Amino acid sequence: MRFTSSLSDASEVFADSKALLDKLCQKNGLICKLTAYPPGRALRMLQESESVGEMPRFEEFQQMAPTAIRVPTPLGQLSFSVLSHDKNLTVKSMSDLSKHKVFYVRGNAVIAAHKEMEHLIPVASEADCAFMVLRKHGDACIMTKSLALKIMENSKLAPDSYLLQDLFFKPIYLYLSPRYKFLLEQFDQSIRQLRAEEKIAQ
């Protein structure tokens, strides 16, 4: 069974999602494969039932894919951070960025939904997002914290040349295509079991 993800298959979140999907499918006696696709294509495949499901996605994804069925129990949560080159830019919420030139990764519905942002610019990847800020082409970049930390580590930049601040946490979900709605209940139950096992394992 084919599942899609609009994340880069080189990302940590993709690897975690793949491992979770494998466990989820094993519990239900299914053989599943998670494949990375560009956001637009992944969305089309889900809506046309070419894929069984899409993961991980935020609840705002429902606005982009009204026919998709969200499995109610979250898979977990993602932490978002703001990367800036200006040490004086203090960010507590999205509104603190409203007058700034801010980059984000195209396809991220959570960030794109902030219509009050005057200069919100989509880019192709997290690496591009960080690059634009570090080269001072804009003020800030919003991306997942784990990726931001990895990019900064690999950049060999002095820690005092940038500022990374926590912005918000968002629950992430598995969405099913309409044709595979019958998997909803068993997947929801399995996710609850897996999350309970994870908490015990910690």
N, C-alpha and C positions, 0 to 999 in steps of 0.2 A: 504494500500500500504506500502510495507516494504522498508525502507531506512536503509543504514548501516553507521556506523562510526567506524574508527579504533582507536578512542580515548577511554580512560577508561570511563565507565559510571559514575564513581565517580567524574570526573573532572568538573570544572566550565564551561569549554568551551563546554563540551558535553551537560550540562544542558541548556546553552544558545542556542546551536544548535537545541536542541529538542523543546524549546519554539518557536524559529523562524520557524522551520518546521511546527509546529502546526498552527501558524498564516498563513503561506504560503498555507497550504492545506485547511484551513477553507475558505480562500479567494476564492479558486477554487472549493469548494464543495467536497473536498476529505477527506478521513480518512487515516491518515498516522501514521506510527510508526517508530521511530528511535531506532535501536538496535546496541549495541557495539559488534564488532567482532575483532579477531586478524587481523592485517593489511593484511596478505596474503590471508586470507579467504574472507575478505571484498572486496578485489580487484578481486578475482575470481568470487564472486557472482555478482559483477557489470558487469564484462566482459561477463558473461554467462547469463545476464539478469534475474538472480534469485532475484535481488533487483532492485528497481526502480532507486535508486540513492545513491550516497555516499557524505557525507559532514562532517565537512568542510575540503576542500583540497586546496592545493596551485596549481598555474599554472603548476609547474613542474610535477604534478601528471599525466599530459597528456602523458609524456614519459613512465610511467609505465603502463598506460591504454590507448593505442592509439585509441581504438574504443569508449571510453567514450566521452560523449558530455558535454562540459562545458557550464553552463548557464553564459552568458557574464557579467552580473552585479555582482560584488562581494557582498558576504553576510556581509562583514565587514573586519576587519584586526586583525592580531595577532601580539603581541609584543614579541620578543625573547630577552632573557637575557643570560649573561654568569655568571655562578657561579664559583668562585675560592676561594681557601684558601690562595693564595698568594696576599697580598695587593699591591705588586709592579707590578702585571701583568695588564697592562693597555691595554684594548681592544677597538679599534675603528672600526675594521672590521675583517672579517674571516682571512685575511692574517696575522694578529697579533698573531693568534693561530697556524700557520702552523707548527711550530717546537715543539709544546706542545702535551701532551697526553690528548685528548679531548673526552669526552663521550657525546653521544646523544641517543635519544630514537629510537630504531629500527623502520623502516617504515617511518621515516621523510625524504621524498625525497629532501626537500630543503637543509638539512644539508648533506645528503649522496652525493649530486651532487658535493660537493667540493672535487674533486679528488686531488687537490694540497695539501690537508692536509695529512701529513705523518702518524699521529697516531690518526686516527678517529675511535673510538670504539663504536659499537652499544650495548645498554643495553635494558633490557625488559621494564623498566618504568621510569617515572620522579623521583620517590623515589629512585630507584637504581642509577640513574644518580647523584643525589645529594649526596647519601651515599658514592659513589666511590670517590667523590671529598673531602667531609668532613673527610673521613678516610684516605685521602692523597694517594689514589691508582692512582691518576692522577692529572692533573693540572686544568682542567676546565670541566664544563658541560654546554651544550646549551639546554635550554628549554623555554617554554612559561613563560613570566614574572609573570602572575597571579598564576601559579602553583608553581613557584620558591618561591614567597612571602609566599604562604600558607605553603609549606614544611618547610621553614625557621622558620616561626611563630610556627609551631607545634614541631620543633626540640628542642626548649628551649635553643638553643645555644646563646652565647653572640654575639651581632651584630658585635663586632670587631674581631670575629674568622673567618669571611668569607667576601667576597666582591661580590656584585651583580651589574653588569653593563648592561645597555641597549645595544643591539647589532643591531637589525634591526626590521622593521615592514614589514609584508607581507600581501597582500590581500588574503582572503580565498573565496572559491567558492563551489557551488553545482555542482556535475557532475551527468549526467543521463546515464543510460545504453542505448545501441542502440535501444532496443525495445520500450523505452519510450521517444524517440526523440520528439514525438508529443506534449509533455508537455513543451518543451523548451521556446516557445514564451510566453505562459501564465505565466510560472514561472518567466521568466525574467521581465515581466511587473509587476508582483506582488512584486518581490524583490525591484524594483525601487520605487513602491508605499510605501512599508513598510519602506524603508530607508528614504524616504521623510517625512513620518509620525513620524519616530523616531527623526529626526532632529527638527521637530516642537515641539515634546514633551520635548526635552532637553531644 
